Amino acid sequence: MINPGINRFCDVAVVGGGPAGLAAAVYLSRFLRSVLLFDAGDGRAELIPKTHNCPGFPDGVSGKDLLARLRAQATAYGTEIVAAGVKSLTARPGAFVLATTTGHVHASRVVLATGVVDRAPAMHGLRKAIAAGIVRLCPVCDAYEVQGQRIAVVGPERSALKEALYLRHYSRDICIICNYPEDVSGSTRAKAGAAGIAVRDFVDDLVPRNSGLDLVMADGSTERIDVLYTAMGCDVRSELAMEVGAHCDEDGYILIGPHAQTSIEGVYAVGDVAKALNQIAVGFGQAALASTHIHNAMLAERAGSRCEKEPEAHHQSPNPRPGG
């Protein structure tokens, strides 16, 4: 990565160095566009121990390996990866201005791939537990890998019940955990019970072990589980989109059109920050759509500019043939 003090112009600025942002950079660089990709280095994909539903990797791939491959691919085609965050985004006539931690950049187009931050319970060794696959964040991604295991779900009662019901397809041994009985209503308990899902009250602590995790109860007793899923939601990193005026939903997800375009012309959103299914494969698709739309729009702009500069060229008569 480069980390210069920069005040420069580029065709496209990509904000975010996760899978979707890097995929957009690959496409745009292959379209011969100058691309600066800003990576603050705090993406959630880094924590993936191994994903098995990313197309093309039959044996699975870790988040670190996938990102390394994507970075190598993007830089091979000319993308410059800048180890810096973006502090603000402003629309100016003819360009967008990005204030970064290293300088200012003017870009014709902007792709926001800023992602989300998962909420997780307070526990010692959380990142290590996620890396070991003991704490998991996405049942759509990896429930297949925990078939038949002892699974606990933590989170607000409605989202915890929804996730537990989803996971019930993969295991008979599911429980929802909470600190106090009043944290889970009678109706939620009834729905959980009808599906064969237990509710564990008075869980005071979560202690990762070499294999699994201990639920520590208020009376000091423990219960071993294999996997903990968090159903606590996430915080969407859509501040830059909001700053420039792009429409977001009530949860902060950026609303996008069929080509991943936001409500602000020239600004696109791809990956988990966009209102869609949070999956790497979806982010790849959005990146392809956004990049192609950007390239075609810039081609059209250039053609229109030529027409404005040389309007007479379209009205000149052909040169007469010799002897005509």
N, C-alpha and C positions, 0 to 999 in steps of 0.2 A: 504494500500500500504506500501511497505517497501522502505526505502531510505538510504541504507547503503553505506559506502565507499567500493567499490567492485573491486577486481582483481581476476577474476575467469573464469571458463570454463563452457559452457553449450552446449547442443546439438543444440538448435535453439535459436537465438535472434530475437524477433519480435520488430520492431521499429514502434510504433504508437499504441495508445490505443483506436482507434475508433472501430466501429462494425466489420470491416473486420479483423483488427489485433487481436481483442479479439476472434473472431470466429476461426481464425487460431490457437490461443493459446489453445482453447478448444480441437480442433481435435488433436493437437500435444501432449498435456498432456495425452489425452486418448490413444494415441499410446505409452505411457510410455516414452516419451522424456522429458528431462529436458529443461524447457522453461523459459527464462527471457523476459518479455515484458516491454519495455521502453515507458512510457507515460509522455509526457511533459505537458499534461493537457490543450491543446489549440485546441482541435478538433472541427470541425464544427457541429458534431452531437449533441453536448451539447446544441446548440441553437434551435434545432427542437422543436417547441411548442407541436406538435402532428402529427405523421405520420399515415396515414390510409392505406398505400399500402405496409406495412411490413407484410408479410404472418404470420398468426397465431394470429393477434391482431384485431379482428373484430370491436372493439370499439376504435382502434387507440392506440398509445403509444408515450409518449414523448421521446425525445432524452435522457434526463437524466435517465429516468426509464429504457429504453432499455440498456443503457450502464451499469447501476447498475446491471441489471440482468446478463449481459454478464460477468462482472467482477466477480460476485459471482460464476457463473458457471465455469469460467476459474480457479479461485483460489481453488475451491472445488476439482479440479482434479490435483492440484499441481503447476499451473503456479505461478511464482513470478512476481508481478507487481512492477516495480521500478519507482518511481516518479522522472524521470530524462530525459533529452534530450540526443540525440546522436550527438556529434560534428563532428565525422569523422568515415569513414569506410575504412579499408585497407585489401586487400587480402594478406595473408601470406601462406607459404606452410602448407597445412593441416588444415587451419582455417582462419577465418576472425577476425580481431581485431576491436572492436568498442570502440572508446574513448568517454566516457560519461561525464556528469557533476559530476559524483561521482567516477569515476575510469575507469578501462579498463576491457573489457570482450572479451574472445576468444570463438568463436562459430563455429561449423561445418557448419551450414547453417544460412542464414539470410532471414527473410521475411520483406520486406519494405511495411509498411502500413501508410505512412507518410501523405497521403491526399493532399488536396489543401487548399488555402486560397481564399475565395470569395472577389472580388473587389466590393465595394459598394460606393454609393455617400456620400459625406461629409454631415452629418446631425446630429443635436443634438438628443441624445437618440436612436441611431441606434440599439444597442443591445436589448434595451427594446422593440423597435418596431418590431424587428425580433421575439423576444420571444412572442409577442402578436399576431403575424401573420399578422400585418399590412404591413410590408416589407417582401417579400418572395423571395427566391433564386432559386427555382426549380419548374417550371410549370409541369414537368413530375410527380413530387412528389405530388403536391397538387392543381393543377388547378381544379380538381373535386370539391374542397371545396369552390371555389370562383365563381361558376356558377351564371351568371346573375348579377354579381356585377360590380361596376365602377372600372375599372382597368387601371392603367398607367404603362408604361414601360419606363425605362431609360437605356441608353447605347449608344455605337457607332451605327450609323444609320443602318448598315447592320445587326448587331446582334439584335438591337432593333426591326427592322422590322420583322426579322425571328421569334422572340419570340412573337411579337404582333399577327402575322398571326397564330401562334400555339394557342394562347389564344383566338383568334376569334371564335374558335370552342365552347368555353365555355361561351362567353358573347358577346353581341352586343355593349356594351359600353366600347370600348378600345381606348386609346390614347397613342401616343408616345410623350415624353416631351423632350425639349432641351432648352438650354440657349439662343441661337441665331438662326435666320432663316437659316443662312448659314451652320449650323451644319447638316442640313438634305437636301439632294439634291432634285432636281426636280423629278428625276426618282423614288426615294424612296417615295416622297410625292404622286406621281401618283399611285404607287402600293398600298400604304396604303389607299388612297382614294377609289380605286377600290374595296377594301375589306371592306370598311366602317369603316376604322380606322382613327381617327383624329390625327393631329400633333399640339401640343401645343408649341408655341414659347415663348421666354422671361420668362421662369420659373426660378425665382431667388432663391427660397428656398423651402425646403420640411419640413413641420412641422407636426409631429405625434400628433394625438388627441386621446381621449379615444376610439373613434370609427372612424377609418379611418385616413386620412392624408390630410392636406391642401397643395395645390400647390399655392405658393405665386408668383404672376406675378410681372414684373418690375414696373408696375404702381400701385402696392399695392393691387390690387384685389386678391381674392382667389377663388379657386375651390376645392370642397371637392371630394375626391375619397375614395374608400373603401380599395383598395390594391395597393401597388407599387411592381412591379417585377423589379429586377435589371438584365440587360442583359449586364453586364460589364465584364464578363469573370472571370477568376481566375488565381492565381499564383500557379503553381504546385511545390510541395515540393519534387523535385527529385534530390536535390543536392548530397545526399549520393550515389544515383545510378550513377550519372555522375562521382563522385569522384572515384568510383571503376571501371568505364569503361563501364557500362551498356548502351545499346543503348536507346535513347529517340527520340521522334519526334520533329518537329520544335516548338511545344508549350511546350515541356518539359515533356510530358507524357511518362512514361516508357513503352517500347514495350515489350510485353510478348508473350509466346508461349501458346500452348493448356493446359499446366499444370501450368500456371502463372509464368513460369520460364523466367528470363531475359536472355540477351545474355551472362551473366557471370554465369558459372556453380556454383550452390550452392546459388545463390541469386534469390529471388522470389519477385514479386510485386503484391499486392492485394489492392482492394478498389479504391478510387478515383484517386490515383496517377498513376494507370495503364491505358493504352490506352483502354478504353471501356466505356460503359454507366455508368455514375455516379449514381448508385442506391445501397441502402443497400443490397437488395436481390442479386445483381450482386457480390458485395463484399463478401457476404457469400459463394456464389458458387466458386469464385476464391480462397477463403480461404480453402475450402474443397479440391479443386484440388491441390493446392500448398502443403498442409499438407500431403496429401496421397502420392504425388510424393516424397516429402522429406523422409517420413518414408520408403517407398519402396526402395529408393536409398540407404538409410543408412543400410537397411537390406541386400541389395545386396553387399554393401561394406564390411560388416561384414562377409558375407559368403565367399567373395573373399579373405579376409584376412585369414580366417581359412584355405582355400585351399592352400594359399601360405605357411602358417606355417606348415601344415601337408599334404604335397603332397603324401607321401607314404600311407596314410590312404586309398586312393582311389585305391591302387594297391595291397593291402594285400589280400591274399587268405582267404577264410572263414576258421574258425577253423574247423579242422576235427571232424566229429562226433565220439563220443566214439565208439570204436570198428571198426572204418572205415578203 
